[in-house]
């Protein structure tokens, strides 16, 4: 007796009912001679242009559009569907008498399928501007159903949403679905693009040169953070994903450029929370012969211009706060802000005194942290959340800022500011340290902190010191967190809401 053949699983066995039905429709379409994945379709307009351009008294407007079916209503010999493209949605009317043999394949289509339509624009009896199809083409068969968000508009104009695609984790993991069904999400990323374009235009108009610097670096520097490490096989050397662009951009100032900037990805191997992602976008700018006071004015003007570009006004509603970016912003020294909100004067305290102050204020201070990091911890826990309207916190302790120039009139401090809005840091800037001997001493101090266990302390970069020894003019430097700024200007709660594909834990 011939042994029984082992069961060979069918490709449809592991699919749910809807996915199985879509695969069967795909096979039937192919059997009818329909190519479910053609190479191209020539369109000449989009949904928004159709809705904006229709006039009852104008000549008939012929159009060719393409997009994804978002709803279908079949009525025997005629059907309606809504087609969505990047600009919006428009209704399409298909009649058997007009499209002939194409009507039967249409009955095999589902929500999510992508079609091309040629026809003319008209207004239905209910008053909806629509496309009367003369021809339709299937452009992509969707094999996986996606959530259908239902809406109803009440008599008072209130929009009621049913079955929203609202699970945050699922939306981040499947951003492609999130973008399809939640138009407000698409708007966030359109605003993000406008924010970056507005910043680039602002800087270009002021004579700044956009440049590109290495992402893979033999040494990481320019910030206090843990890097991602990799290995280059051909060179047989370890390399690091950059944590900041700073040291390379300042090398370009040494090289003779007056003003350079870069809008680029940085990477820090650190925790993830509402305002931190290991991969993020920064603007870094360096301008020769300027200082941090001048840079404050530029930041005010730039952020105000960006807000006005995106919102039409320098005032932006963020949650229950009305934020006004109009210059001038408040200027407040770090020690003044701490004394106001924490009730303690930290100026002049040594490390032991700062640890005692942290204990008194119930601020946890790790043993490895130096004086600067202790002050930073106190400021972060007891002050930062109070700063709602745009504020410059200035004049940081020397130990907190190993790349900043010493204050010209306040011993023990540096010329540094951070721009803070709604308790979030959105930018950091210095009068840049250009004394190579002082810089070497600061790096050596940082290496001492590393030896004590501070993994985020900065490393000594001999090549950068060599560049400074050739001479760098007085320079103002700035870093702006694009993601955090976008959070503010789009009223987003989490940094993951403004990053298209945020880092996530592996799916289980």
C-alpha positions in Angstrom: 0.0 0.0 0.0 1.4 3.4 -1.0 2.1 5.5 2.0 -0.2 8.6 2.3 1.4 11.8 1.1 2.0 14.3 3.8 -0.5 17.2 3.7 0.9 20.2 1.9 -0.6 23.4 3.3 -2.5 25.6 0.9 -1.4 29.2 0.7 -4.9 30.2 1.9 -5.0 27.9 4.9 -3.6 30.5 7.4 -5.6 33.4 6.2 -8.7 34.9 7.8 -12.0 34.9 5.9 -11.5 38.4 4.5 -8.0 37.8 3.3 -9.0 34.5 1.8 -11.8 36.2 -0.1 -9.5 38.8 -1.4 -7.1 36.2 -2.7 -10.0 34.4 -4.4 -11.0 37.7 -6.0 -7.5 38.2 -7.2 -7.5 34.8 -8.9 -10.9 35.5 -10.6 -9.7 38.9 -11.8 -6.7 37.2 -13.4 -8.9 34.6 -14.9 -11.0 37.4 -16.5 -7.8 38.8 -18.1 -7.4 41.7 -15.7 -3.9 42.6 -14.7 -4.2 43.5 -11.0 -0.8 45.2 -10.9 -0.2 47.2 -14.1 2.9 49.3 -14.5 1.5 52.9 -14.6 -1.5 55.2 -15.1 -1.4 58.7 -16.5 -3.3 61.1 -14.2 -3.8 64.8 -14.9 -5.4 66.1 -11.7 -6.2 65.2 -8.1 -9.2 65.1 -5.7 -8.5 68.6 -4.2 -8.2 70.2 -7.6 -11.5 68.6 -8.8 -13.4 69.8 -5.8 -11.9 73.3 -6.0 -12.2 73.7 -9.8 -15.8 72.6 -10.5 -18.2 75.2 -11.8 -21.8 74.5 -12.8 -21.7 77.1 -15.6 -18.2 76.0 -16.9 -17.6 73.6 -19.8 -17.5 69.9 -18.9 -14.2 69.1 -17.2 -12.6 65.8 -18.3 -10.2 64.3 -15.7 -8.0 61.3 -15.1 -7.5 60.5 -11.4 -6.1 57.7 -9.4 -6.3 56.7 -5.7 -7.5 54.2 -3.1 -11.1 53.1 -2.7 -12.2 54.2 0.8 -15.9 53.3 0.5 -18.2 51.4 -1.9 -21.9 51.6 -2.5 -23.3 49.2 -5.1 -26.8 49.5 -6.6 -27.2 46.9 -9.3 -26.3 48.6 -12.6 -24.5 51.5 -11.0 -22.1 52.0 -8.1 -20.6 54.8 -6.1 -17.2 54.8 -4.4 -14.9 57.4 -2.8 -11.4 57.5 -4.1 -8.6 58.9 -1.9 -5.3 60.4 -3.1 -2.6 62.4 -1.4 -4.8 65.6 -1.7 -8.1 64.2 -0.3 -11.2 62.2 -1.4 -13.6 62.5 -4.3 -16.7 60.5 -5.2 -16.7 58.4 -8.4 -19.9 57.2 -10.1 -19.7 54.1 -12.3 -22.6 52.9 -14.5 -22.7 49.6 -16.4 -24.0 51.3 -19.5 -21.0 53.7 -19.6 -18.1 51.3 -18.8 -19.5 48.1 -20.3 -17.5 45.0 -19.6 -15.4 46.8 -17.0 -18.3 46.9 -14.7 -18.1 43.2 -13.8 -14.5 43.4 -12.7 -15.4 46.4 -10.5 -17.8 44.2 -8.6 -14.7 42.1 -7.5 -13.1 45.2 -5.9 -12.8 46.0 -2.2 -12.1 48.9 0.1 -8.4 49.5 -0.1 -8.0 48.6 -3.8 -6.3 51.3 -5.9 -7.9 52.3 -9.2 -7.5 54.8 -12.0 -10.6 56.6 -13.4 -11.1 58.6 -16.6 -14.3 60.6 -16.9 -15.9 64.0 -16.4 -16.9 66.0 -13.3 -20.5 66.6 -12.4 -22.7 67.3 -9.4 -25.1 64.6 -8.1 -28.7 65.1 -7.2 -27.6 65.3 -3.6 -25.1 68.1 -4.5 -21.9 66.2 -4.2 -19.1 67.0 -6.7 -18.2 63.6 -8.4 -16.4 62.0 -11.3 -18.6 60.2 -13.8 -16.5 57.3 -14.9 -16.1 56.5 -18.6 -13.2 54.1 -17.9 -11.7 52.6 -14.9 -8.4 50.6 -14.4 -7.4 48.4 -11.5 -4.0 49.5 -10.4 -3.3 47.4 -7.3 -5.4 44.8 -5.6 -5.3 45.1 -1.8 -5.0 41.6 -0.2 -5.2 42.8 3.4 -8.2 44.7 4.8 -7.6 47.8 6.8 -9.7 49.6 9.4 -12.5 51.6 8.0 -13.1 54.8 10.0 -16.7 55.9 9.9 -17.8 59.4 10.3 -21.2 61.2 10.8 -21.7 64.9 10.8 -24.4 66.1 13.2 -26.9 68.9 12.5 -24.8 71.4 14.4 -21.7 70.5 12.3 -20.0 68.3 14.9 -18.1 65.4 13.4 -18.6 62.0 15.2 -16.0 59.3 14.4 -16.8 55.6 14.7 -14.3 52.7 14.9 -11.2 54.9 14.9 -7.8 53.3 14.3 -6.6 54.6 17.7 -4.3 51.9 19.2 -1.1 54.0 19.6 1.3 51.1 19.4 -0.4 49.6 16.4 -0.4 53.0 14.7 3.3 53.4 15.2 4.1 49.9 14.0 1.9 50.2 10.9 2.3 53.8 10.1 1.2 53.1 6.5 -2.2 52.2 7.8 -2.3 55.1 10.2 -1.6 57.5 7.3 -4.3 55.9 5.2 -7.2 56.2 7.7 -6.3 59.2 9.8 -6.0 62.3 7.7 -4.9 64.4 10.7 -1.7 62.2 10.9 -0.9 63.0 7.2 -1.3 66.7 8.1 1.2 66.4 10.9 3.9 65.2 8.6 3.0 67.8 6.0 3.5 70.4 8.6 6.8 68.8 9.6 8.0 69.2 6.0 6.9 72.9 6.0 8.8 73.5 9.3 12.0 72.1 7.9 11.6 74.0 4.6 10.9 77.3 6.4 14.0 76.9 8.6 16.2 76.0 5.6 14.8 79.1 3.7 15.3 81.3 6.7 19.0 80.3 7.0 19.7 80.3 3.2 18.4 83.9 2.9 20.9 84.9 5.6 23.9 83.5 3.7 24.3 80.3 5.6 25.7 77.3 3.7 24.0 73.9 4.1 26.6 71.1 4.4 26.8 67.4 5.1 29.2 65.8 7.6 30.0 62.1 8.5 27.4 59.9 10.1 30.0 57.3 10.9 32.7 58.7 13.0 35.9 57.3 14.5 35.2 59.3 17.7 31.8 60.6 18.9 31.6 64.0 20.3 29.7 67.3 20.5 27.2 66.1 23.2 27.0 64.1 26.4 25.5 60.9 25.4 26.1 57.1 24.8 26.7 56.2 21.1 25.8 53.3 18.9 28.9 51.4 17.9 29.6 49.4 14.7 32.6 47.9 13.0 34.0 48.7 9.5 35.3 45.5 8.0 37.5 46.9 5.2 39.3 49.3 7.6 39.1 47.0 10.6 38.1 49.8 12.9 35.3 50.5 15.2 33.1 53.5 14.2 30.2 55.3 16.0 26.9 56.7 14.7 27.2 60.4 15.4 25.6 61.8 18.5 25.9 65.4 17.2 27.3 67.3 14.2 29.1 69.9 16.2 32.8 69.1 16.0 32.8 68.5 12.3 30.8 71.7 11.6 33.2 73.8 13.7 36.1 72.2 11.7 34.5 73.9 8.7 34.5 77.3 10.5 38.2 76.7 11.0 38.4 76.0 7.3 37.2 79.5 6.4 33.4 79.3 6.1 31.5 82.1 7.8 28.2 80.3 8.5 27.4 76.6 8.0 24.4 74.4 9.0 23.2 70.8 8.7 19.7 69.3 9.1 20.5 65.7 9.8 19.9 62.5 11.8 21.7 62.0 15.1 21.7 58.8 17.2 22.0 58.3 20.9 21.9 54.9 22.7 19.7 56.1 25.5 16.2 55.6 27.0 13.0 56.2 25.1 10.1 58.3 26.4 7.6 61.0 25.4 10.4 63.3 24.3 13.3 60.9 23.4 13.9 58.6 20.4 17.3 57.0 19.7 17.2 58.3 16.2 16.2 62.0 15.9 16.6 65.1 13.7 18.7 68.1 14.6 19.5 71.5 13.0 23.0 72.6 13.9 24.2 76.0 12.9 27.6 77.8 13.4 28.3 81.4 12.6 31.7 83.0 12.8 32.4 86.3 14.6 29.1 86.1 16.6 28.2 85.2 20.2 25.3 83.6 22.1 23.6 86.9 22.6 23.4 87.4 18.8 22.2 83.8 18.5 19.3 84.4 20.8 18.0 87.0 18.5 18.3 84.7 15.5 16.5 81.9 17.3 13.6 84.2 18.2 13.2 85.4 14.7 13.6 82.0 13.1 11.1 80.1 15.4 8.6 83.0 15.1 8.9 82.9 11.3 8.5 79.1 11.2 5.4 79.3 13.5 3.9 82.0 11.2 4.6 79.9 8.1 2.8 76.9 9.5 0.0 78.5 11.5 -0.3 82.0 9.9 0.4 83.5 13.3 3.1 83.6 16.0 0.6 82.4 18.5 0.0 78.6 18.6 -2.5 76.6 20.7 -0.7 73.7 22.3 -3.1 71.7 24.6 -4.7 74.2 26.9 -1.9 76.7 26.5 -1.7 79.6 24.0 2.0 79.9 23.2 3.3 83.2 21.8 6.6 83.0 19.9 6.8 86.7 19.2 10.2 88.2 20.2 11.6 89.1 22.6 11.5 85.9 24.7 12.2 86.0 28.4 15.9 85.8 29.4 16.6 84.2 32.8 19.9 82.8 34.2 19.9 79.2 35.3 20.7 80.0 38.9 17.9 82.7 39.0 15.4 80.2 37.7 16.5 77.5 40.3 16.3 80.0 43.1 12.8 81.2 42.0 11.3 77.7 41.7 13.3 75.6 44.1 14.0 78.2 46.7 17.7 77.5 46.9 20.8 79.4 45.7 23.3 77.0 44.1 25.8 79.5 42.9 29.2 79.0 44.6 28.5 75.5 45.9 31.1 72.8 45.4 30.2 69.2 44.5 29.5 68.2 48.1 27.3 71.2 48.6 25.4 70.4 45.4 24.8 66.8 46.5 23.4 68.1 49.8 21.1 70.5 48.0 19.9 67.7 45.7 19.2 65.5 48.8 17.3 68.4 50.4 15.2 68.9 47.3 14.5 65.1 46.9 16.4 65.0 43.6 18.1 61.7 43.0 21.8 62.2 42.2 23.9 59.2 41.0 27.4 58.9 42.6 29.1 59.1 39.2 27.7 62.5 38.4 29.9 65.6 38.6 28.8 69.1 39.7 27.4 70.1 36.3 25.2 67.0 36.0 23.9 67.5 39.5 22.8 71.1 38.7 21.2 69.8 35.5 19.3 67.2 37.4 18.0 69.8 39.9 17.0 72.1 37.1 15.2 69.4 35.2 13.1 68.1 38.2 12.4 71.4 40.0 12.3 74.1 37.3 11.9 73.0 33.7 8.2 72.1 33.9 7.3 75.6 35.1 8.7 77.3 31.9 5.6 77.4 29.6 6.1 80.5 27.4 9.3 80.7 25.3 12.2 81.3 27.7 16.0 81.5 27.3 17.8 80.0 30.3 21.3 81.4 30.2 24.7 81.4 31.9 25.3 77.7 32.8 27.9 76.4 35.1 31.3 75.7 33.5 31.2 72.1 34.5 28.0 71.5 32.5 29.3 72.8 29.2 32.7 71.5 28.1 32.4 73.0 24.6 31.2 76.5 25.6 33.3 79.7 26.1 33.8 81.0 29.6 31.5 83.9 30.5 33.2 87.2 29.9 32.1 88.7 33.2 30.8 85.9 35.5 33.5 83.5 36.8 32.6 79.9 36.9 29.9 80.2 34.2 29.8 79.9 30.4 28.0 81.7 27.7 25.3 79.2 26.9 21.5 79.3 26.6 18.7 76.8 26.1 15.3 77.7 24.6 12.5 76.1 26.6 8.8 76.0 25.8 6.1 74.2 27.7 8.8 72.6 29.9 10.6 71.1 26.9 14.1 72.1 25.6 13.9 72.9 21.9 17.4 74.4 21.4 20.8 74.7 22.9 23.4 77.3 22.0 26.9 78.6 23.0 29.5 81.2 22.5 31.8 78.4 21.2 35.1 77.7 23.0 37.9 78.4 20.6 40.9 78.3 23.0 42.6 75.0 22.2 44.4 74.8 25.5 41.3 75.4 27.5 39.4 72.9 25.3 42.1 70.2 26.0 41.8 70.8 29.7 38.0 70.5 29.5 38.2 67.3 27.6 40.7 65.9 30.1 38.2 66.8 32.9 35.5 64.9 31.0 37.8 61.9 30.7 38.2 61.9 34.4 34.4 61.8 34.8 34.3 58.8 32.4 36.8 57.1 34.6 34.4 57.6 37.6 31.7 55.9 35.7 29.9 58.7 33.8 29.3 57.0 30.5 27.9 60.1 28.9 30.9 62.3 29.6 32.7 63.5 26.4 35.8 61.9 24.9 39.0 63.7 24.0 39.2 64.4 20.2 42.9 65.1 19.2 42.0 65.9 15.6 39.4 68.5 16.7 42.0 70.0 19.1 44.5 70.1 16.2 41.9 72.0 14.1 41.5 74.6 17.0 45.2 75.0 17.1 45.1 76.4 13.6 42.7 79.0 14.9 38.9 79.3 15.0 37.3 82.7 15.1 34.8 83.7 17.7 31.8 81.6 16.8 28.1 81.2 17.9 26.7 77.7 17.7 23.1 76.4 17.9 21.3 73.1 18.0 17.5 72.8 17.5 15.6 69.6 18.0 13.4 69.3 15.0 11.2 66.6 16.5 10.5 68.5 19.7 9.8 71.7 17.7 7.4 69.8 15.5 5.7 68.4 18.6 5.0 72.0 19.7 3.9 73.3 16.4 1.6 70.3 15.7 0.2 70.0 19.2 1.5 66.4 19.5 1.8 64.6 22.8 4.7 62.3 21.9 7.9 62.4 19.8 6.6 59.2 18.2 3.7 61.2 16.8 6.0 63.3 14.7 8.5 60.6 13.5 7.2 58.5 10.7 8.7 55.3 11.8 9.7 55.5 15.5 11.8 52.9 17.1 9.7 50.1 18.7 10.3 46.9 20.7 10.2 43.8 18.5 6.8 42.4 17.9 6.0 39.2 19.7 
